[in-house]
């Protein structure tokens, strides 16, 4: 038609391009800083009829924890999960949609799966106010019940290791 000789090369090229355009990029791991104590939630124990379940991925649960439970800014939370802010927003929106569907429909929520990796976190310092013993505990395992040295329950975060909003700057930056 245009004066080019058809050798079949363009057809083979189109076939190769079509094969590779169907393959998505591999999904990057999201970094999770908390392991949750439970992986299943049901509306009530007395409900006898099974209404199904909604599967909430681990990265979606982490986005709910960071944004809604801890009250973090989306940029901070996205940095902790090592994703972009728009990606964090998509993960959070999907998690809220699934939770809303489960609450309205009376479905169970299973926390399972996803593309995630447990982030290596820094340690938290605790101090016993009775024996002055200081020790470190990794994030994500909860508050220790008592002092490992004397067994006292009079323990608090160490003064030099208080979280943000304790140093006077709060979540809006340093003074």
N, C-alpha and C positions, 0 to 999 in steps of 0.2 A: 504494500500500500504506500509506504513512504520511500520506497526505493531501497530499503534494507533487506538483506538476504536473511531469511528466517532459518537459523541453524539449530533451533531447539535450546540454545543456551539460555535464553530468557525464561523459557518454561522451567528449566532445571533451577535457575536462580530463584524464581518465584516459589518453587516448591521448598527449597532450602530456607528461604526467608519465612515462609509460612510455618514451617516446623519450629524454628527458633522463636518466632513471635508468640507461639502458644505456651512456651515454657516461662513461668514467672520467675522472678528473682528469688533466691532463697531468703526466708525471713530471718532477720537478725534477732538475736536473743535479747529479751528484756531482762533487766536486773531486778531481782526481788530481794528485799532486805528483811523480810519477816516470814517465818514459817508459822502457819496458823494452827491453832490447837484443835481445830475441827475441819472436816471437809464435807459436811452434809448438814443441811438445815431443812426442817419441816415445819409447816405452819402450826400444827399441834399434834400431840400424841394420841388424842382421842379421835382424830379423823380416820375413819375406816376405809373410805374410798380413796383409791389412788388416782390422783389427777395428773400424774406425770411429773417431770422434773425439768429444770433448766440447768444447763451446764455453764458455770462461770469459770473462765480460765484464770490461772494463777495471776497473770499480769493484770487482768481486769480487777481481781480482788485487791491486788497491791495498789492499783490506781484509786480505788475507793478508799483504801486505808490512808493513803498519802493525802488525797484531796479533801475527802469528806470527814474522816476521823481525826486526822492530825491538823487539818486546816491549812495545808501548805499551798503556796502559790503554784500555778500550773507549770511555770518555768522551772522552779526549784524541783518539783516532783519529776518533771521530764528529765532533768539533769541526773537525778538519783537513779532513774530507771534507764538512763543512757539512750533515750529516744528523743526525737524532736518534739517541740511543743504541739504541733498539729497532730502528730501520731499519738501523743499522750491524750489529747482531746478526743480523738477517735476511740481509743481504748476505753476512756472514762465514759463516753456517751454510750458505747455498746454495753458496758457493765451496768449503767443506770437503766438502760432499756430492758435488759434481762431481769434485773431485780424488780423493776416495776411490773413486768409481765408476770413474774412469779408471785408477787404480792397480790395483784389484782385477780389472778386466776387461781390462787391457792395452791400453786405448784411448789414442789420441793426445789431446793437449790443445792446442786453438787458442785463443789470447788475442785476442779480437776483439769489437768492438761495445760496446754499452751506452749509457747516458745519462750522459755525463761531459763535463767541461770541464777543460782543463789549468789548474791554479791558478797564479797569478802568485806566485812564491816569492821569498823574500829571497835574498841572495847569501851564499856562504860565503867566508871569507877564508883564503888560504893564504900561507905565508911560506917563503922559501928561507933555509935556515940557512947557506948559503955566502955569498950576496951581500946578504942581509937584504931582498930585494925582497918587497913585499906586494902581492897582487892578489886580485881577487874572481872567483868562478865561481858560476853559478846552481846551485841544487839540482837533482838528477835527471840530471845528465850524467856523473856519475862523478868520480873523483879524477883531477886532471891528472897526466900521467906525469912531467913535468919542469918546471923553472922557465922561464917565457917569456923571461926576461932573459938568464940565463947558461947555461941548459940542464942545470943540475944536477938530480939525482934526490933530493937531500937536502931534501925539502920536507915540511912539516907544516902542520896547521891553525894559524892565528895564535892567539896566547895569548888575545887578547880575544874570540875567536870560537869557543871550544871549545863543543861541544854539551852538552846536558844530561847530568848524571851526571859532568861534569868539574869542576864548581864546588863539589863537596862536598855538594850537596843531593840529588843523585841524582834518581830518578824519584819519590821520595816527598815532594818539596817541599824548600824551602830550610831551612837550619839556623837 
